[in-house]
């Protein structure tokens, strides 16, 4: 399978399929120096943009590995998308994090490699190349595939070709709070009406479900949806209006 197609998958709650939490609980991670529970991980991942803690990156990766999440493709890939945002925003920490993570388990090293590839900077590429002689033959082949593919996903411009792209867009929003990722998901709602193409219609349906769920959990997500309503063509407004209504009903 081509590396650039790794975003295939299904949308799962909170990207990683962890327990659904209706609101942020920053007290869970306010005073900790490492992540040791699923609740802490969930808070850190889902609401990072509200209270960023880049100092918890290494323990988050280690905990993900310990819990077996990094061996699950539907969890590893969006997690790496999330990490790529954090790595890019904290470029000065890249060498330190790399040094702490490269000697971990193979699933941890694979997540590190995929994250570095997604970052796509000169320094991340150099670090990725330095991994090419590490680990098993399978891991070395994986790093080689990454190095041979110089087109990591461009989530703001690539077509939304499967539900895994939605996972990646949400992961990017959780890490950055950038409204452009949510607006891209809103832009996928018309896919529900592409009759005769079940796969495409399912992507549109997944976009609708994920928007309603996350607009319920994230006030900023609701604000983006409501603001976008004013910009959409009239024929596209009913689908987004239904999303907003569904999210508001969940709050009752």
For each residue, the residues with C-beta under 8 A, 3 or more apart:
1: 5 6
2: 5 149
3: 6 117 145 146 149
4: 149 151 152 153
5: 1 2 8
6: 1 3 73 77 114 164
7: 77 153 161 162 164 165 167 168
8: 5 162 163 164
9: 73 74 77 78 162 163 164 167
10: 74 163 164 206
11: 163 166 167 206 209 210
12: 15 16 17 74 75 167
13: 17 18 20 213
14: 17 18 19 20 21 42 45 46
15: 12 45 46 75 78 79 82 167 170 171 174
16: 12 42 45 69 75 78 79
17: 12 13 14 74 75
18: 13 14 38 41 42 45
19: 14 38 39 42
20: 13 14 213 217
21: 14 24 25 39 42 43 46 217
22: 216 217
23: 217
24: 21 43 46 47 50 51
25: 21 28 39 43
26: 29 30 43 47 50 51
27: 30
28: 25 32 39 40 43
29: 26 32 35 40 43 44 51 53 56
30: 26 27 51
31:
32: 28 29 35 36 40 56
33: 55 59
34: 56 58 59
35: 29 32 40 41 44 56 59 60 63
36: 32 40 59 63
37: 40 41
38: 18 19 41 42 67
39: 19 21 25 28 42 43
40: 28 29 32 35 36 37 43 44
41: 18 35 37 38 44 45 60 63 64
42: 14 16 18 19 21 38 39 45 46
43: 21 24 25 26 28 29 39 40 46 47
44: 29 35 40 41 47 48 53 56 60
45: 14 15 16 18 41 42 48 60 79 82 174
46: 14 15 21 24 42 43 174 217
47: 24 26 43 44 50 51 174 218
48: 44 45 51 52 53 82 86 174 175
49: 52 173 174 175 176 177 220
50: 24 26 47 177
51: 24 26 29 30 47 48
52: 48 49 86
53: 29 44 48 56
54: 57 86 89 90 93
55: 33
56: 29 32 34 35 44 53 59 60
57: 54 60 61 83 86 90 93 97
58: 34 61 62 97 100 101
59: 33 34 35 36 56 62 63
60: 35 41 44 45 56 57 63 64
61: 57 58 64 65 70 83 101 104 108 111 112
62: 58 59 65 66 104 108
63: 35 36 41 59 60 66 67
64: 41 60 61 67 69 70 75 79 108 111
65: 61 62 68 69 70 104 105 107 108 111
66: 62 63
67: 38 63 64
68: 65 71 72
69: 16 64 65 72 75 76 79
70: 61 64 65 75 76 79 107 108 110 111
71: 68 76 107
72: 68 69 75 76
73: 6 9 76 77
74: 9 10 12 17 77 78 164 167
75: 12 15 16 17 64 69 70 72 78 79
76: 69 70 71 72 73 79 80 107 110 111 114
77: 6 7 9 73 74 80 81 114 164 167 168
78: 9 15 16 74 75 81 82 164 167 168 170 171
79: 15 16 45 64 69 70 75 76 82 83 111 171
80: 76 77 83 84 111 114 115 118
81: 77 78 84 85 118 153 155 167 168 171 172 175
82: 15 45 48 78 79 85 86 171 172 174 175
83: 57 61 79 80 86 87 111 115 118 175
84: 80 81 87 88 115 118 119
85: 81 82 88 89 171 172 175 176
86: 48 52 54 57 82 83 89 90 175
87: 83 84 90 91 93 94 97 115 116 119 124
88: 84 85 91 119 121
89: 54 85 86 175 176
90: 54 57 86 87 93 94
91: 87 88 94 121 123
92:
93: 54 57 87 90 96 97
94: 87 90 91 97 98 119 123 124 127
95: 98 99 123 127
96: 93 99 100
97: 57 58 87 93 94 100 101
98: 94 95 101 102 112 116 127
99: 95 96 102
100: 58 96 97 103
101: 58 61 97 98 104 108 109 112
102: 98 99 109 112 131 134
103: 100
104: 61 62 65 101 108 109 112
105: 65 108 109
106: 109 110 135 136 139
107: 65 70 71 76 110 111
108: 61 62 64 65 70 101 104 105 111 112
109: 101 102 104 105 106 112 113 131 134 135 139
110: 70 76 106 107 113 114 139 142
111: 61 64 65 70 76 79 80 83 107 108 114 115
112: 61 98 101 102 104 108 109 115 116 131
113: 109 110 116 117 128 131 139 142 143 146
114: 6 76 77 80 110 111 117 118 146
115: 80 83 84 87 111 112 118 119
116: 87 98 112 113 119 124 125 127 128 131
117: 3 113 114 120 124 125 128 146 147 149 152
118: 80 81 83 84 114 115 152 153
119: 84 87 88 94 115 116 124 152
120: 117 124 125 152
121: 88 91 124 125
122: 125 126
123: 91 94 95 126 127
124: 87 94 116 117 119 120 121 127 128
125: 116 117 120 121 122 128 129 147
126: 122 123 129 130
127: 94 95 98 116 123 124 130 131
128: 113 116 117 124 125 131 132 143 146 147
129: 125 126 132 147
130: 126 127 133
131: 102 109 112 113 116 127 128 134 135 143
132: 128 129 140 143 144 147
133: 130 140
134: 102 109 131 139 140 143
135: 106 109 131 138 139 140
136: 106 139 140
137: 140 141
138: 135 141 142
139: 106 109 110 113 134 135 136 142 143
140: 132 133 134 135 136 137 143 144
141: 137 138 144 145
142: 110 113 138 139 145 146
143: 113 128 131 132 134 139 140 146 147
144: 132 140 141 147 148
145: 3 141 142 148 149
146: 3 113 114 117 128 142 143 149
147: 117 125 128 129 132 143 144
148: 144 145
149: 2 3 4 117 145 146 152
150:
151: 4
152: 4 117 118 119 120 149
153: 4 7 81 118 158 165 168
154: 157 158
155: 81 158 165 168 169 172 181 184
156: 180 181 184
157: 154
158: 153 154 155 161 165
159:
160: 165 166 169 184 185 187 188 191 203 207
161: 7 158 165 203
162: 7 8 9 165 199 203
163: 8 9 10 11 166 167 202 203 206
164: 6 7 8 9 10 74 77 78 167 168
165: 7 153 155 158 160 161 162 168 169 203
166: 11 160 163 169 170 185 188 203 206 207 210
167: 7 9 11 12 15 74 77 78 81 163 164 170 171
168: 7 77 78 81 153 155 164 165 171 172
169: 155 160 165 166 172 173 181 182 184 185
170: 15 78 166 167 173 174 181 185 210 214
171: 15 78 79 81 82 85 167 168 174 175
172: 81 82 85 155 168 169 175 176 178 181
173: 49 169 170 176 177 178 179 181 182 221
174: 15 45 46 47 48 49 82 170 171
175: 48 49 81 82 83 85 86 89 171 172
176: 49 85 89 172 173 181
177: 49 50 173 220
178: 172 173 181
179: 173 182 183 220 224
180: 156 183 184
181: 155 156 169 170 172 173 176 178 184 185
182: 169 173 179 185 186 211 214 221 224 225
183: 179 180 186 187 224 228
184: 155 156 160 169 180 181 187 188
185: 160 166 169 170 181 182 188 207 210 211
186: 182 183 189 207 211 224 225 228 232 240
187: 160 183 184 190
188: 160 166 184 185 191 203 204 207
189: 186 192 204 207 208 211 236 239 240 243
190: 187 193 194 204 236 239
191: 160 188 194 200 201 203 204 207
192: 189 201 204 205 207 208 239
193: 190 201 204
194: 190 191 197 200 201 204
195: 201
196:
197: 194 200 201
198: 201 202
199: 162 202 203
200: 191 194 197 203 204
201: 191 192 193 194 195 197 198 204 205
202: 163 198 199 205 206
203: 160 161 162 163 165 166 188 191 199 200 206 207
204: 188 189 190 191 192 193 194 200 201 207 208
205: 192 201 202 208 209
206: 10 11 163 166 202 203 209 210
207: 160 166 185 186 188 189 191 192 203 204 210 211
208: 189 192 204 205 211 212 239 242 243
209: 11 205 206 212 213
210: 11 166 170 185 206 207 213 214
211: 182 185 186 189 207 208 214 215 221 225 240 243 247
212: 208 209 215 216 243 246 247 250
213: 13 20 209 210 216 217 247 250
214: 170 182 210 211 217 218 221
215: 211 212 218 221 222 225 243 244 247
216: 22 212 213 222 247 250 251
217: 20 21 22 23 46 213 214 221
218: 47 214 215 221 222
219: 222 223
220: 49 177 179 223 224
221: 173 182 211 214 215 217 218 224 225
222: 215 216 218 219 225 226 244 247
223: 219 220 226 227
224: 179 182 183 186 220 221 227 228
225: 182 186 211 215 221 222 228 229 240 243 244 247
226: 222 223 229 244
227: 223 224 230 231
228: 183 186 224 225 231 232 240
229: 225 226 232 237 240 241 244
230: 227
231: 227 228
232: 186 228 229 236 237 240
233: 236 237
234: 237
235: 238
236: 189 190 232 233 239 240
237: 229 232 233 234 240 241
238: 235 241 242
239: 189 190 192 208 236 242 243
240: 186 189 211 225 228 229 232 236 237 243 244
241: 229 237 238 244 245
242: 208 238 239 245 246
243: 189 208 211 212 215 225 239 240 246 247
244: 215 222 225 226 229 240 241 247 248
245: 241 242 248 249
246: 212 242 243 249 250
247: 211 212 213 215 216 222 225 243 244 250 251
248: 244 245 251 252
249: 245 246 252
250: 212 213 216 246 247
251: 216 247 248
252: 248 249
